[in-house]
Amino acid sequence: QLQLVESGGGLVQPGGSLRLSCAASGSLFNTYPMGWYRQAPGEQRELVASIGSSRPLSYADSVKGRVTISRDGAKNTVYLQMDSLMPEDAAVYLCYLSMGTQVFWGRGTQVTVSS
C-alpha cells in the first residue's frame, strides 16, 4: 500500500519561508503526478502546486512566484518551497499522488503564519 508522509510544517512569521516534504513509499513513485493541496478552516481544498515526472505542471495563482515544487526521485520525495509567506497561506497542506482514477493522500502538515 502506497503511503505518503508529509513534514516540514510549523509556525513562521509573515515574510518567512518553509519547505514542506512528502516522502512516498513504493517503487512507482516517479511515474505518477504528485502535488500539494491546502485546506484552511471553513475553506474549500485548494490545489497549490502539482508536478509531473520531471517538471512542475501547475501553480495556484495565489502562490505563483512564491512557491516552487520539485521532486527527488532518488529520495522518493516531493518538496514544496514556500517563500514570502502570508497569513492567508496558513492551512493544512496535504500531499497527493494520482494514479489516474486512484488518488493517495497524506495526512497533512500544519502551516501557521503569524507574528
DRENDO-1510 file (C-alpha; in Angstrom, 1 decimal, always signed):
<recs>
REC; n; res; u; v; w
REC; 1; GLN; +0.0; +0.0; +0.0 .
REC; 2; LEU; +1.4; +3.3; -1.0 .
REC; 3; GLN; +1.9; +5.8; +1.8 .
REC; 4; LEU; +2.7; +9.5; +1.8 .
REC; 5; VAL; +4.1; +11.2; +4.8 .
REC; 6; GLU; +4.4; +15.0; +5.0 .
REC; 7; SER; +6.7; +17.0; +7.2 .
REC; 8; GLY; +8.1; +20.5; +7.4 .
REC; 9; GLY; +5.1; +22.5; +8.6 .
REC; 10; GLY; +5.2; +24.8; +11.5 .
REC; 11; LEU; +4.8; +28.3; +12.7 .
REC; 12; VAL; +6.5; +31.1; +10.7 .
REC; 13; GLN; +6.3; +34.8; +10.7 .
REC; 14; PRO; +4.8; +36.7; +7.7 .
REC; 15; GLY; +7.5; +37.0; +5.1 .
REC; 16; GLY; +9.2; +33.8; +6.2 .
REC; 17; SER; +9.9; +30.6; +4.4 .
REC; 18; LEU; +9.1; +26.9; +4.9 .
REC; 19; ARG; +10.0; +23.8; +2.9 .
REC; 20; LEU; +7.5; +21.0; +3.1 .
REC; 21; SER; +8.4; +17.4; +2.2 .
REC; 22; CYS; +6.3; +14.5; +1.2 .
REC; 23; ALA; +8.0; +11.1; +1.3 .
REC; 24; ALA; +6.4; +8.3; -0.6 .
REC; 25; SER; +6.8; +4.6; -0.2 .
REC; 26; GLY; +6.7; +2.3; -3.2 .
REC; 27; SER; +8.7; +1.7; -6.4 .
REC; 28; LEU; +6.4; +3.6; -8.8 .
REC; 29; PHE; +6.9; +6.9; -7.2 .
REC; 30; ASN; +8.4; +8.7; -10.3 .
REC; 31; THR; +5.8; +7.5; -12.7 .
REC; 32; TYR; +2.8; +9.5; -11.4 .
REC; 33; PRO; +1.9; +13.1; -10.9 .
REC; 34; MET; +2.0; +14.4; -7.4 .
REC; 35; GLY; +1.3; +17.7; -5.7 .
REC; 36; TRP; +0.0; +19.7; -2.8 .
REC; 37; TYR; -3.4; +20.8; -1.8 .
REC; 38; ARG; -4.2; +23.0; +1.2 .
REC; 39; GLN; -7.2; +23.4; +3.3 .
REC; 40; ALA; -7.9; +26.2; +5.8 .
REC; 41; PRO; -10.8; +26.0; +8.3 .
REC; 42; GLY; -14.1; +26.8; +6.6 .
REC; 43; GLU; -12.5; +26.9; +3.2 .
REC; 44; GLN; -12.5; +24.6; +0.2 .
REC; 45; ARG; -9.5; +22.5; -0.5 .
REC; 46; GLU; -7.2; +24.3; -2.9 .
REC; 47; LEU; -4.6; +22.9; -5.3 .
REC; 48; VAL; -1.4; +24.7; -4.5 .
REC; 49; ALA; +1.0; +23.0; -7.0 .
REC; 50; SER; +1.5; +19.9; -9.0 .
REC; 51; ILE; +4.4; +18.2; -10.7 .
REC; 52; GLY; +4.8; +15.5; -13.3 .
REC; 53; SER; +7.6; +13.0; -13.6 .
REC; 54; SER; +10.2; +15.7; -14.4 .
REC; 55; ARG; +8.7; +19.2; -14.3 .
REC; 56; PRO; +6.1; +21.3; -12.5 .
REC; 57; LEU; +2.6; +21.2; -14.0 .
REC; 58; SER; +0.7; +24.0; -12.3 .
REC; 59; TYR; +0.7; +26.6; -9.5 .
REC; 60; ALA; -2.3; +28.3; -8.0 .
REC; 61; ASP; -2.4; +32.0; -8.9 .
REC; 62; SER; -2.3; +32.8; -5.2 .
REC; 63; VAL; +1.2; +31.3; -4.8 .
REC; 64; LYS; +2.8; +32.0; -8.2 .
REC; 65; GLY; +6.2; +33.5; -7.7 .
REC; 66; ARG; +6.4; +32.5; -4.1 .
REC; 67; VAL; +6.2; +28.7; -4.2 .
REC; 68; THR; +8.3; +26.1; -6.0 .
REC; 69; ILE; +7.5; +22.4; -6.3 .
REC; 70; SER; +10.2; +19.8; -7.0 .
REC; 71; ARG; +10.8; +16.1; -6.7 .
REC; 72; ASP; +13.8; +13.9; -5.9 .
REC; 73; GLY; +13.4; +10.5; -7.4 .
REC; 74; ALA; +16.3; +9.1; -5.5 .
REC; 75; LYS; +14.7; +10.0; -2.2 .
REC; 76; ASN; +11.1; +9.3; -3.3 .
REC; 77; THR; +10.2; +12.8; -2.1 .
REC; 78; VAL; +8.3; +15.8; -3.3 .
REC; 79; TYR; +9.1; +19.2; -1.9 .
REC; 80; LEU; +7.2; +22.5; -1.7 .
REC; 81; GLN; +9.4; +25.5; -1.1 .
REC; 82; MET; +7.3; +28.4; +0.2 .
REC; 83; ASP; +8.7; +31.9; +0.4 .
REC; 84; SER; +7.2; +35.3; +1.4 .
REC; 85; LEU; +4.6; +33.5; +3.4 .
REC; 86; MET; +1.4; +35.5; +4.2 .
REC; 87; PRO; -1.2; +34.9; +6.9 .
REC; 88; GLU; -3.6; +33.7; +4.2 .
REC; 89; ASP; -1.2; +30.8; +3.4 .
REC; 90; ALA; -2.0; +29.3; +6.8 .
REC; 91; ALA; -3.6; +25.9; +6.3 .
REC; 92; VAL; -3.1; +22.2; +6.5 .
REC; 93; TYR; -1.0; +21.2; +3.5 .
REC; 94; LEU; -1.8; +17.7; +2.0 .
REC; 95; CYS; +0.4; +15.8; -0.4 .
REC; 96; TYR; -1.2; +13.6; -3.0 .
REC; 97; LEU; -0.2; +11.1; -5.7 .
REC; 98; SER; -2.5; +10.5; -8.6 .
REC; 99; MET; -2.7; +7.1; -10.3 .
REC; 100; GLY; -5.4; +8.1; -12.8 .
REC; 101; THR; -8.7; +7.1; -11.1 .
REC; 102; GLN; -7.0; +6.4; -7.7 .
REC; 103; VAL; -5.6; +9.2; -5.6 .
REC; 104; PHE; -3.5; +8.7; -2.5 .
REC; 105; TRP; -3.3; +11.3; +0.3 .
REC; 106; GLY; -1.0; +12.0; +3.1 .
REC; 107; ARG; -2.3; +13.1; +6.5 .
REC; 108; GLY; -1.2; +16.7; +6.1 .
REC; 109; THR; +1.1; +19.1; +7.8 .
REC; 110; GLN; +0.0; +22.3; +9.5 .
REC; 111; VAL; +1.4; +25.7; +8.4 .
REC; 112; THR; +0.7; +28.6; +10.6 .
REC; 113; VAL; +1.7; +32.2; +9.6 .
REC; 114; SER; +1.6; +34.6; +12.4 .
REC; 115; SER; +3.6; +37.3; +14.1 .
</recs>
